[in-house]
Amino acid sequence: MKEKKSYNVGNVIKRMLKHMWEQDKVQFGRIALYTVVAASYPFMAIFLPKIAIGILEQGGPDAGKNLIAAMIIYACAAGFLAVLVRYLEEYIKTRNTRIRVLYLGDLTRKLMSMDYCHYEDARFFEEYEKGMNAGNNNSNGIEGVYDNLFRLPSKFLVLAGMMVLTGALSPLLLISLVLHVLTIMWTSKRTHDYEYSKKEELSKAGRRIGYYQRTTQDFSYGKDIRIFNLRNRIMENYQEEINAYVSLFKKICNREYLLGLLGIVTLLITNLLTYGILIQNVVAGMPVSSFTMYVAAITSLMTRMLEFGTDLSFIWNEGEYVDDFYRFLDEPLIIEGEKTKEDVLANCRQHSLEIVFDHVTFRYPGTDKNIFTDLSFVIHEGERLAIVGVNGAGKSTLVKLMTGLFYPTEGHIYINGIDIRELKKSEIYELYSAVFQDVNVLAFTIRENVGCASGGVDEKRVQSALDKVGLWPKVSAFEKGLDQMMLKVIDEDGTDFSGGERQKLSIARGLYKDASMVIMDEPTAALDALAEAEIYENFNSLVQGKTAVYISHRLASTRFCDKIALFDGDGLAEYGTHEELMKKEGKYYEMFVIQGKYYQKEAYA
């Protein structure tokens, strides 16, 4: 990640206004009308007392009628302006919400297209969380800045007019008001700077609290919490994280309180000057009508100056998070080569793959421990390779490396002779049909879950894939068949599958894609041993000359594979055919003898 450049609020506002122009040009016209109307409305409340008292001071037989007429005219005009201001304000805010939601589309596309390695880097999310959250609500971030920006011109015009009135009475009073507002803005800026300096700590603390919130609200943890009496432990940890967050937030609040004392001092000075000057003018002969006008003007001016200062501070402060949002959108979070799937498949016999690990060393970002050190081996074109080993031996990490989700820390990985770094990421993903242990069923139809598209899905191929994994009888029994929705998040009539059925659905997805290489990364963990063996045997018959990798800590896949690679905590421990490894009577032999009885009546010797 690049080091952040200095924050320039002007550039942020310029970019936001440019985006508004691109998305909704008419919005500028609405804001212009709002500015004129909203700037006129406050002066009516200032001049009304002067007009009313002036009529009474003049006296005469028609004073009462004139006063009533003035009040009626004021009420009608003020009512009309108030309704118009309110309507324009709400409509403009609604359009700002639309613009913010469009930004969320940009954010979503960025998240789904950036390199996968960032998902497993906690530091990345601590760095960008505030920026990514800048588009998540109506009050802060992008929409908050837009809303404050569109009100700013009208508030500026009101301030200018009231400052002229106040300055005519006493330049000293005007200076004190300006100094008070500048003090408030300065304290707000200093408080924000301190809070922004703690943003990664706040993000980390919030992430930890969020974990315990999600855990207590996730029904899938309900059984474990009750059976193993985890409630007290969870609540103890939860309370510790809350205390840590409160302690950090308390530091920020204490800084805000101490800086806020300066604002109280300047407020007292301003109030003393205001009433001192007004009283002095009344003694000198100022009319009561003028006195009431100046009291209203000064009180309104002070309030509006504070609002104006607060709005400027808000735009400055929240604009920094919007700047983080833009920085996230702009940063090239994907390493792309130029070569395509066609380049990979140009010189192979059966459009399958050869994967070469050439002195590969790998460790996850932010860690010092190598998962692999100087690893070299080959998965030959059209070969069926079983990768086995205990949990934590790095089997799933191999999948992430060969599919381009991570690049080696050192060394090279070649796909049909092309360095994986030279390929476009989207083209790499097209080469593989991968079935993972963690099955993600989406709130789409069964057809879309298998075909991974909303249109152009081949129904016969979907049906064939479901039939091969044994799910078609269940799916065909639904009234809507392949159009049956999964889950109840979107459709209350949606269905869900058991753990084993979900994994079969995932396998059907891999079969439908029909890519050049098949990877099965422990996809049958939720099935019993015999069902697992049956799935592997059926799946093997469907490979049809493709390169295939079967990863498991159980050994149902090994008998029909050409080669077996056994990984332990130190890397590649054994490599060869089933017969070769059995003759060595090493770690593979021990695992197979122990597990063999679960796959057949007579264990292999």
TORVOLUM-631464 format. One line per 8 residues: number of its first residue (from 1); for each residue y, z, x of C-alpha. Coordinates in Angstrom, 1 decimal. Layout:
<recs>
NUM	Y Z X  ...
</recs>
This chain:
<recs>
1	0.0 0.0 0.0  3.5 -0.8 1.2  6.0 1.8 2.0  8.5 2.1 -0.9  11.8 0.4 -0.3  15.0 2.3 -1.2  15.6 2.6 -4.9  18.4 0.3 -6.3
9	19.1 1.1 -10.0  21.3 -2.0 -10.3  18.3 -4.3 -9.4  16.1 -2.5 -11.9  18.6 -2.9 -14.7  19.2 -6.6 -13.8  15.5 -7.2 -13.9  15.1 -5.4 -17.2
17	18.0 -7.4 -18.8  16.5 -10.6 -17.5  13.2 -9.7 -19.1  14.9 -8.9 -22.4  16.7 -12.3 -22.2  13.4 -14.1 -21.7  11.6 -12.2 -24.6  14.4 -11.8 -27.2
25	17.8 -13.5 -26.6  19.1 -12.5 -30.0  18.8 -8.9 -29.0  22.0 -9.3 -26.9  23.9 -10.4 -30.1  22.6 -7.4 -32.0  23.8 -5.1 -29.2  27.2 -6.7 -29.1
33	27.7 -6.1 -32.9  26.4 -2.6 -32.5  28.9 -1.9 -29.7  31.9 -3.0 -31.9  30.8 -1.0 -34.9  29.6 2.1 -33.1  32.8 2.3 -30.9  35.0 2.1 -34.1
41	33.2 4.8 -36.0  34.1 8.0 -34.0  37.9 7.3 -34.0  37.9 7.6 -37.8  36.8 11.2 -37.6  39.5 12.0 -35.0  42.4 10.4 -36.9  41.4 11.6 -40.4
49	42.6 15.2 -39.9  45.9 14.0 -38.5  46.4 11.6 -41.4  45.4 14.2 -44.0  47.6 17.0 -42.6  50.4 14.5 -42.0  50.4 13.6 -45.7  50.5 17.3 -46.6
57	53.3 18.0 -44.1  55.4 15.2 -45.6  55.0 16.7 -49.1  56.5 15.0 -52.2  55.1 14.5 -55.7  52.6 11.9 -54.7  51.1 13.9 -51.8  48.0 14.8 -53.6
65	47.3 11.3 -54.9  48.0 9.9 -51.4  45.6 12.4 -49.9  42.8 11.6 -52.4  43.3 7.8 -51.9  43.2 8.3 -48.1  40.0 10.3 -48.4  38.3 7.7 -50.7
73	39.2 4.9 -48.3  37.9 6.9 -45.4  34.7 7.8 -47.2  33.9 4.2 -48.1  34.8 2.8 -44.6  33.0 5.6 -42.8  29.9 5.3 -45.1  29.7 1.6 -44.6
81	30.0 1.9 -40.8  27.6 4.8 -40.6  24.9 2.8 -42.5  25.5 -0.3 -40.4  25.4 1.7 -37.1  22.1 3.4 -38.2  20.5 0.1 -39.3  21.5 -1.7 -36.1
89	20.4 1.2 -34.0  16.9 1.4 -35.5  16.4 -2.4 -35.5  17.4 -2.7 -31.9  15.1 0.2 -31.0  12.2 -1.6 -32.8  12.8 -4.7 -30.8  12.9 -2.7 -27.6
97	9.5 -1.3 -28.6  8.2 -4.8 -28.8  9.6 -5.6 -25.4  7.9 -2.5 -23.9  4.6 -3.5 -25.5  4.8 -6.9 -23.9  5.2 -5.1 -20.6  2.0 -3.2 -21.3
105	0.3 -6.6 -21.5  1.5 -7.3 -17.9  0.3 -3.9 -16.9  -3.1 -4.4 -18.4  -3.6 -7.8 -16.8  -2.6 -6.3 -13.4  -5.1 -3.4 -13.8  -7.9 -5.8 -14.7
113	-7.2 -8.3 -12.0  -6.5 -5.9 -9.0  -9.2 -5.3 -6.5  -11.8 -2.9 -7.7  -11.5 -0.7 -4.6  -8.3 0.8 -6.0  -10.1 2.2 -9.0  -12.1 4.5 -6.7
121	-9.0 5.6 -4.6  -7.5 8.8 -6.1  -4.5 8.4 -3.8  -3.7 5.1 -5.4  -3.4 6.6 -8.9  -1.4 9.5 -7.6  1.0 7.0 -6.0  1.4 4.8 -9.1
129	0.6 7.0 -12.1  4.2 7.7 -13.0  5.0 4.0 -12.7  2.1 2.9 -14.8  3.0 5.6 -17.4  6.6 4.2 -17.6  5.5 1.9 -20.4  3.4 4.4 -22.4
137	5.9 5.9 -24.8  9.1 5.4 -26.7  11.2 8.1 -25.2  10.9 7.6 -21.4  10.4 4.9 -18.8  11.0 1.3 -19.9  11.8 1.8 -23.5  13.9 4.9 -22.8
145	16.1 3.0 -20.3  16.4 0.1 -22.8  17.5 2.4 -25.6  20.1 4.2 -23.4  21.4 0.9 -22.0  22.2 -0.6 -25.4  24.2 2.5 -26.5  26.1 2.6 -23.2
153	28.8 0.0 -23.9  29.9 1.6 -27.2  30.0 5.0 -25.7  32.1 3.7 -22.8  34.6 2.2 -25.2  34.8 5.4 -27.1  35.3 7.3 -23.9  38.0 5.0 -22.7
161	40.0 5.4 -25.9  39.7 9.2 -26.0  40.5 9.5 -22.3  43.8 7.6 -23.0  44.6 10.1 -25.7  43.7 13.1 -23.6  45.4 11.7 -20.5  48.6 11.3 -22.5
169	48.5 14.9 -23.3  47.6 16.2 -19.9  46.3 14.4 -16.8  45.1 17.7 -15.4  42.9 18.3 -18.5  41.4 14.9 -18.2  40.6 15.5 -14.5  38.9 18.8 -15.3
177	36.8 17.1 -17.9  35.8 14.3 -15.5  34.9 16.8 -12.8  32.8 18.8 -15.3  30.8 15.7 -16.3  30.4 14.6 -12.7  29.0 18.1 -11.8  26.5 17.8 -14.6
185	25.4 14.4 -13.4  25.2 15.6 -9.8  23.0 18.5 -10.8  20.8 16.3 -12.9  20.4 13.8 -10.0  19.5 16.6 -7.5  17.0 18.1 -10.0  15.4 14.6 -10.5
193	15.2 14.0 -6.8  13.4 17.2 -6.3  11.0 16.5 -9.2  10.4 12.9 -7.9  9.5 14.3 -4.5  6.8 16.3 -6.2  5.5 13.4 -8.3  2.2 13.1 -6.4
201	1.5 16.8 -6.7  2.4 16.7 -10.4  0.2 13.7 -10.8  -2.7 15.3 -9.1  -2.3 18.6 -11.1  -2.0 16.6 -14.3  -5.1 14.6 -13.5  -7.1 17.8 -12.9
209	-5.9 19.3 -16.1  -6.7 16.1 -17.9  -10.2 16.2 -16.6  -10.9 19.5 -18.2  -9.2 18.5 -21.4  -11.4 15.4 -21.7  -14.5 17.4 -20.8  -14.0 19.9 -23.6
217	-13.3 17.2 -26.1  -16.1 14.9 -25.1  -19.1 15.5 -27.4  -21.5 14.2 -24.7  -20.9 17.4 -22.8  -21.5 19.6 -25.8  -25.2 20.3 -25.3  -24.8 21.1 -21.6
225	-21.9 23.5 -22.2  -23.9 25.4 -24.7  -27.3 25.4 -23.2  -26.2 26.3 -19.7  -23.3 28.5 -20.8  -20.7 26.5 -19.0  -17.9 27.5 -21.3  -16.7 30.4 -19.2
233	-16.8 28.4 -15.9  -15.0 25.5 -17.4  -12.3 27.8 -18.9  -11.9 29.6 -15.6  -11.4 26.4 -13.7  -9.2 25.0 -16.4  -7.0 28.1 -16.3  -6.7 27.9 -12.5
241	-5.5 24.3 -12.8  -3.0 25.3 -15.5  -1.7 28.1 -13.3  -1.3 25.7 -10.4  0.6 23.2 -12.6  2.8 25.9 -14.1  3.6 27.3 -10.6  4.6 23.8 -9.4
249	6.7 23.2 -12.6  8.3 26.6 -12.2  9.7 25.6 -8.9  11.3 22.6 -10.5  12.7 24.6 -13.3  14.1 27.2 -10.9  15.9 24.5 -9.0  17.3 23.1 -12.2
257	18.5 26.6 -13.3  20.3 27.3 -10.0  22.0 23.9 -10.0  22.9 24.3 -13.7  25.0 27.4 -12.9  27.6 25.0 -11.4  27.9 23.3 -14.7  28.6 26.6 -16.5
265	31.4 27.3 -14.0  33.1 24.0 -14.5  32.6 24.3 -18.3  34.5 27.6 -18.4  37.3 26.2 -16.3  37.6 23.2 -18.6  37.7 25.3 -21.8  40.4 27.6 -20.4
273	42.5 24.5 -19.4  42.0 22.9 -22.8  43.1 25.7 -25.0  45.8 26.9 -22.6  47.5 23.5 -22.6  47.2 23.1 -26.4  48.6 26.5 -27.1  51.5 25.8 -24.7
281	52.3 22.5 -26.5  52.2 24.1 -30.0  54.6 26.8 -28.8  56.8 23.9 -27.5  56.8 22.4 -31.0  53.8 20.2 -31.4  53.0 19.4 -35.1  49.9 21.0 -36.5
289	48.6 17.5 -37.4  48.8 16.5 -33.7  47.2 19.8 -32.7  44.2 19.2 -34.9  43.9 15.6 -33.7  43.9 16.7 -30.0  41.4 19.5 -30.6  39.1 16.9 -32.3
297	39.7 14.3 -29.6  39.1 16.8 -26.7  36.1 18.4 -28.2  34.6 14.9 -29.0  35.6 13.7 -25.6  33.8 16.6 -23.8  30.7 16.0 -25.9  30.7 12.3 -25.4
305	31.4 12.5 -21.7  28.4 14.8 -21.4  26.3 12.4 -23.4  27.6 9.5 -21.3  26.8 11.4 -18.1  23.4 12.4 -19.4  22.6 8.8 -20.4  23.7 7.6 -16.9
313	21.5 10.2 -15.3  18.6 9.3 -17.6  18.9 5.6 -16.7  19.1 6.5 -13.0  16.2 9.0 -13.1  13.8 7.0 -15.4  14.9 3.8 -13.7  13.1 5.1 -10.6
321	9.8 5.2 -12.5  10.5 1.8 -13.9  11.1 0.7 -10.3  7.6 2.1 -9.5  6.3 0.1 -12.4  7.8 -3.1 -11.1  6.6 -2.3 -7.6  3.1 -1.9 -9.0
329	3.4 -5.3 -10.8  4.8 -7.0 -7.7  2.4 -5.5 -5.1  -0.4 -7.9 -4.1  -3.3 -5.6 -5.0  -5.9 -8.3 -4.6  -7.1 -9.9 -1.4  -7.9 -13.5 -2.2
337	-9.5 -16.3 -0.2  -9.2 -20.0 -1.1  -12.8 -21.1 -1.4  -14.7 -21.4 -4.7  -18.1 -21.1 -6.2  -18.6 -24.8 -5.7  -18.1 -24.4 -1.9  -20.8 -21.7 -1.9
345	-23.3 -23.7 -3.8  -22.6 -27.1 -2.2  -25.4 -26.9 0.4  -28.2 -24.8 -1.2  -31.4 -26.0 -2.6  -31.6 -24.3 -6.0  -28.0 -23.1 -6.5  -29.1 -19.6 -5.4
353	-27.6 -17.4 -2.7  -28.3 -16.2 0.9  -26.5 -13.0 1.7  -26.1 -12.0 5.3  -24.9 -8.5 6.4  -23.6 -8.9 9.9  -23.0 -5.6 11.8  -21.4 -4.1 8.7
361	-19.8 -0.7 8.8  -18.4 0.7 5.6  -16.7 3.9 4.5  -14.8 4.4 1.2  -10.9 4.5 1.4  -9.5 7.9 2.3  -12.8 9.1 3.8  -14.1 9.5 7.3
369	-17.9 9.3 6.6  -19.6 6.0 7.1  -22.0 5.0 4.3  -23.3 2.2 6.6  -23.0 1.9 10.3  -23.6 -1.4 12.1  -25.9 -2.7 9.3  -27.5 -6.1 9.7
377	-30.1 -7.8 7.4  -30.5 -10.9 5.4  -31.3 -11.6 1.7  -32.7 -15.1 1.9  -32.0 -17.8 -0.6  -34.4 -17.6 -3.6  -35.9 -14.3 -2.2  -36.7 -11.3 -4.4
385	-35.6 -8.2 -2.6  -36.3 -4.6 -3.7  -33.9 -2.1 -2.4  -35.2 1.4 -2.7  -34.4 4.9 -1.5  -33.3 8.3 -2.5  -30.1 9.0 -4.5  -27.1 8.9 -2.2
393	-28.6 6.5 0.3  -26.0 3.8 -0.4  -28.0 1.4 -2.7  -25.2 1.0 -5.2  -22.7 0.6 -2.4  -24.6 -2.4 -1.2  -24.0 -4.0 -4.6  -20.3 -3.3 -4.4
401	-20.2 -5.0 -1.0  -22.2 -8.1 -1.7  -20.3 -8.7 -5.0  -16.9 -8.4 -3.3  -15.8 -5.2 -5.1  -15.3 -3.7 -1.6  -14.9 -5.4 1.8  -16.6 -4.1 4.9
409	-14.6 -1.7 7.0  -16.0 -3.5 10.0  -18.3 -6.6 10.4  -18.8 -9.5 8.0  -20.8 -10.4 4.9  -21.6 -14.1 4.4  -22.6 -15.8 1.2  -24.3 -19.1 2.0
417	-22.6 -19.1 5.4  -19.1 -18.4 4.0  -17.4 -15.1 4.9  -16.9 -13.2 1.6  -13.2 -12.7 2.5  -12.6 -16.5 2.3  -13.6 -16.7 -1.4  -11.5 -16.1 -4.4
425	-12.5 -12.9 -6.2  -13.0 -14.5 -9.6  -15.3 -17.0 -7.9  -17.3 -14.3 -6.3  -17.9 -12.6 -9.6  -19.1 -15.9 -11.1  -22.0 -16.0 -8.6  -23.7 -12.9 -9.9
433	-25.5 -11.6 -13.0  -25.4 -7.9 -12.4  -26.9 -5.2 -14.6  -25.8 -1.7 -13.8  -27.1 1.8 -14.6  -23.9 2.7 -16.4  -23.9 0.5 -19.4  -20.5 -0.2 -21.0
441	-20.9 -1.3 -24.6  -17.6 -2.7 -26.0  -16.3 -2.4 -29.6  -17.0 -6.1 -30.1  -19.8 -7.9 -32.0  -23.3 -8.0 -30.5  -22.7 -11.7 -29.9  -19.6 -11.0 -27.9
449	-21.2 -8.1 -26.0  -24.0 -10.4 -24.8  -21.9 -13.6 -24.4  -18.9 -11.7 -22.9  -16.5 -14.1 -24.8  -14.8 -14.3 -28.2  -15.5 -18.0 -28.6  -17.9 -20.7 -27.4
457	-20.9 -18.4 -27.3  -24.2 -20.1 -27.5  -26.0 -18.4 -30.4  -29.5 -19.6 -29.4  -29.1 -18.4 -25.8  -27.9 -15.0 -27.1  -30.9 -14.8 -29.4  -33.2 -15.8 -26.6
465	-31.8 -13.2 -24.3  -32.1 -10.4 -26.9  -35.6 -11.5 -27.7  -36.7 -11.4 -24.0  -35.5 -7.7 -23.7  -37.1 -6.8 -27.0  -33.9 -6.2 -29.0  -34.0 -9.2 -31.4
473	-36.1 -7.5 -34.1  -33.5 -4.8 -34.3  -30.5 -7.1 -34.2  -32.0 -9.6 -36.8  -32.5 -6.7 -39.2  -28.7 -6.1 -39.4  -27.1 -7.7 -42.5  -24.5 -9.4 -40.2
481	-27.0 -10.2 -37.4  -25.2 -11.1 -34.2  -21.8 -10.5 -35.9  -22.6 -6.8 -36.3  -19.9 -4.7 -34.7  -20.8 -2.2 -32.0  -19.3 1.3 -32.1  -17.2 2.8 -34.8
489	-13.9 2.8 -32.9  -12.6 -0.5 -34.4  -15.0 -0.9 -37.3  -16.2 2.2 -39.2  -19.3 0.3 -40.1  -20.1 -0.4 -36.4  -23.4 0.6 -35.0  -24.6 2.1 -31.7
497	-27.8 1.9 -29.7  -29.8 4.5 -28.0  -29.6 4.8 -24.2  -32.6 2.6 -23.6  -31.4 0.0 -26.1  -28.0 0.0 -24.4  -29.6 -0.8 -21.1  -31.6 -3.6 -22.7
505	-28.4 -5.0 -24.1  -26.9 -4.9 -20.6  -30.0 -6.8 -19.3  -29.6 -9.4 -22.1  -26.0 -9.8 -21.0  -27.1 -10.5 -17.4  -29.8 -13.0 -18.7  -27.2 -14.9 -20.8
513	-24.8 -15.3 -17.9  -27.5 -17.1 -15.9  -25.7 -16.8 -12.5  -26.9 -17.9 -9.1  -28.0 -14.4 -8.1  -29.4 -11.5 -10.2  -28.7 -7.9 -9.3  -30.4 -5.1 -11.2
521	-28.8 -1.8 -10.1  -31.1 0.9 -11.6  -30.6 -0.5 -15.1  -33.7 1.1 -16.5  -33.0 4.7 -15.7  -33.0 5.6 -19.4  -36.4 4.1 -19.9  -39.8 5.7 -19.2
529	-41.8 4.5 -16.2  -44.1 2.2 -18.1  -41.3 0.6 -20.1  -39.4 0.2 -16.9  -42.3 -1.6 -15.3  -42.6 -3.9 -18.3  -38.9 -4.8 -18.2  -39.1 -5.6 -14.5
537	-42.2 -7.8 -14.9  -40.6 -9.7 -17.8  -37.3 -10.0 -16.0  -39.0 -11.3 -12.8  -40.6 -14.2 -14.7  -37.1 -15.2 -15.8  -35.6 -15.4 -12.3  -36.8 -19.0 -11.8
545	-36.1 -19.4 -8.1  -32.8 -17.5 -8.1  -32.1 -14.9 -5.4  -32.7 -11.5 -7.0  -32.1 -7.9 -5.9  -33.7 -5.0 -7.6  -32.3 -1.6 -6.8  -34.1 1.6 -7.8
553	-35.1 5.0 -6.6  -38.3 4.4 -8.6  -40.7 1.7 -7.3  -41.6 -0.3 -10.4  -39.8 -3.4 -9.0  -41.4 -3.5 -5.6  -44.9 -5.0 -6.2  -43.6 -8.4 -7.3
561	-40.8 -8.6 -4.7  -41.0 -10.7 -1.5  -39.4 -8.1 0.6  -38.5 -4.4 0.4  -35.6 -2.6 2.1  -35.8 1.2 2.1  -32.5 3.0 2.7  -32.1 6.6 3.6
569	-29.1 8.7 4.5  -28.9 6.9 7.9  -29.0 3.3 6.7  -31.8 0.8 6.6  -35.0 2.7 7.5  -37.8 0.3 6.7  -37.9 -3.4 5.9  -40.9 -5.7 5.1
577	-43.4 -6.7 2.4  -45.1 -4.2 0.2  -48.3 -4.6 2.2  -46.5 -4.2 5.6  -44.8 -1.1 4.6  -47.9 0.5 3.1  -49.7 -0.1 6.4  -46.9 1.7 8.3
585	-47.6 4.8 6.1  -43.9 5.8 6.5  -41.3 6.9 3.9  -42.0 4.0 1.6  -45.8 4.7 1.6  -45.1 8.4 0.7  -42.8 7.4 -2.2  -45.2 4.8 -3.5
593	-48.2 7.1 -3.4  -46.3 9.8 -5.3  -44.9 7.5 -7.9  -47.8 5.0 -8.2  -49.7 7.0 -10.8  -46.8 6.6 -13.3  -47.0 2.8 -13.3  -50.7 2.2 -13.5
601	-54.0 4.0 -14.1  -55.2 3.5 -10.5  -52.6 4.0 -7.7  -52.4 1.5 -5.0  -53.7 2.7 -1.7
</recs>
